[in-house]
């Protein structure tokens, strides 16, 4: 199991510098019992090239399938990329988060506005509190 937030030894630093480009992030992470993200972050902070960082077809499809329903952080955890890398890839693919409201979301708001807190509705619908309040106002919903 990979360790978290453990300082790198000098031997580990040397191993990363000397091997990550040829072996790849995954192999180095396994050898050092670190996460792939930890190796990528270390390499980035130390200006070390990690070689091929292209997205696999599988990971690209995962991004496409889950971009509307998951956060960039959640997708990144699954595919072994940073939140920023996921956001960049999504932008490069022309993906954007749906900002509008579906009929189902509107109905959920109407049905639950009176007895749920904004935070709870926000979490369920994946919208900000401000978006919930604005939509409630436009639908003329009033908390009693």
C-alpha positions in Angstrom: 0.0 0.0 0.0 1.3 3.5 -0.9 2.3 5.8 1.9 1.1 9.4 2.1 3.0 12.6 3.0 6.2 10.7 3.9 9.3 12.8 3.1 11.5 11.4 0.3 14.8 9.9 1.2 17.9 11.0 -0.8 17.9 7.5 -2.4 14.3 7.9 -3.5 14.9 11.3 -5.0 17.9 9.9 -6.9 15.8 6.9 -8.1 13.1 9.1 -9.4 15.5 11.5 -11.1 17.4 8.6 -12.8 14.5 6.3 -13.7 11.1 8.0 -14.1 11.6 8.9 -17.7 12.6 5.4 -18.8 10.5 3.3 -16.4 7.4 5.5 -16.2 5.5 6.9 -13.3 3.6 3.8 -12.5 6.7 1.6 -12.2 8.5 4.1 -10.1 5.5 4.6 -7.8 5.2 0.8 -7.3 9.0 0.4 -6.6 8.9 3.2 -4.1 5.6 2.4 -2.6 4.2 5.8 -3.5 1.1 6.9 -5.4 1.5 7.8 -9.1 0.2 11.3 -8.2 3.0 11.7 -5.6 5.6 10.8 -8.2 4.1 13.2 -10.7 4.0 16.0 -8.2 7.6 15.4 -7.1 8.8 15.3 -10.7 6.9 18.5 -11.5 8.2 20.4 -8.5 11.8 19.3 -9.4 11.5 19.9 -13.2 11.9 16.3 -14.0 10.4 15.0 -17.3 8.2 11.9 -16.7 8.1 10.9 -20.4 4.8 10.1 -22.0 1.9 11.7 -20.2 -0.7 11.1 -22.9 -4.1 9.9 -21.8 -5.1 6.3 -22.4 -8.2 5.6 -24.5 -9.8 4.0 -21.4 -9.1 7.1 -19.2 -10.3 9.5 -21.9 -13.5 7.5 -22.2 -13.9 7.6 -18.4 -13.6 11.4 -18.5 -16.2 11.6 -21.2 -18.6 9.3 -19.5 -18.3 11.0 -16.0 -17.6 14.6 -16.6 -21.1 15.8 -16.0 -21.7 13.8 -12.9 -18.3 13.9 -11.1 -15.9 16.6 -10.1 -12.5 16.9 -11.7 -10.9 15.8 -8.4 -13.0 12.6 -8.3 -12.2 11.8 -12.0 -8.5 12.6 -11.3 -8.4 10.2 -8.4 -9.7 7.4 -10.6 -7.4 8.0 -13.6 -4.4 9.0 -11.5 -4.2 12.6 -12.6 -4.4 15.9 -10.9 -7.6 18.0 -10.8 -5.9 20.5 -13.1 -4.9 17.8 -15.6 -8.4 16.6 -15.7 -9.8 20.2 -16.2 -7.2 20.8 -19.0 -8.0 17.5 -20.8 -11.8 18.3 -20.5 -11.2 21.8 -22.0 -9.1 20.3 -24.8 -11.9 17.9 -25.6 -14.4 20.7 -25.7 -16.3 19.5 -22.6 -18.1 21.8 -20.3 -20.3 21.3 -17.3 -24.0 21.6 -17.9 -25.0 24.9 -16.3 -28.7 24.8 -17.1 -31.5 23.1 -15.2 -33.2 19.9 -16.2 -37.0 19.4 -15.7 -36.1 16.8 -13.1 -33.9 19.2 -11.2 -36.6 21.9 -11.2 -39.2 19.4 -10.0 -36.9 18.2 -7.2 -36.4 21.8 -6.1 -40.2 22.5 -6.2 -40.9 19.2 -4.3 -38.2 19.8 -1.6 -37.8 23.5 -1.3 -40.1 23.9 1.8 -38.5 21.1 3.9 -34.9 20.9 2.9 -31.9 23.3 3.6 -30.2 25.0 0.7 -27.0 23.1 1.5 -28.8 19.7 1.2 -30.6 20.6 -2.1 -27.3 22.0 -3.4 -25.5 18.8 -2.7 -28.2 16.6 -4.3 -28.5 18.7 -7.4 -24.8 19.6 -7.8 -25.6 23.3 -7.8 -24.4 26.2 -5.7 -26.6 27.7 -2.9 -26.7 30.8 -5.0 -28.0 28.8 -8.0 -30.7 27.2 -5.8 -31.9 30.5 -4.4 -31.9 32.1 -7.9 -33.9 29.3 -9.4 -36.3 29.3 -6.4 -36.9 33.0 -6.9 -37.5 32.6 -10.7 -40.0 29.8 -9.9 -41.6 32.1 -7.3 -41.0 29.6 -4.5 -41.2 30.9 -1.0 -39.9 29.3 2.2 -42.6 29.4 4.9 
